């Protein structure tokens, strides 16, 4: 008999080979779909479709559960501060700053949820808890809440986005070298968020502390005044603590973690 010159077919009983063969057309189709994808087109679904896909229990807000998260995080903040103060060692302070800076941001996230109304169904509870949490980390609650709403309404818009306002390539090229170095090198990133709160993003005017800023409508001015007053009250409290306990302890316990949380 003539010798067989063609390669034998893969046995159909080999599950690995069979699965690979079945996946090949799917992968090819997936690659083609990726190439044909146009990011500029509206998505093939609406926000209502996304909401409908979320299980019903995920929409139910539990104030007790939300407050338990606040109690937990506040307890961790207090425990970290107490432990660092008791140990008072330069081997411990850097660890404390990193951990406490992270916890300051955890408090910010809880206040963020209050601003979105996802903390509870009570506007009063959201406002009280949001003010307590954000004031502690020197964020004007209502001023930031309102501008953050604008951010979500214009997310990704190169001109109208609020907090994530991108710099165009032409604007970057026109910047002086000193401006680039200051903006994109340390220590500027440590100050970026406080500077944003006072002066907004580059190319935008206004302040989160000024009730007359174009960030806010006339009916929102009282809310901004309340938050700004809370912010200055916290500043006064920190100054009083520095007068009683000394500037260095306040910087160790609060100042450095605050800077870390702004990174």
Helices and strands as residue ranges (DSSP letters): H 15-36, H 47-53, G 56-59, H 63-87, H 90-116, H 123-136, H 141-153, H 169-174, H 177-184, H 188-199, G 218-220, H 221-245, H 247-250, I 251-255, H 256-261
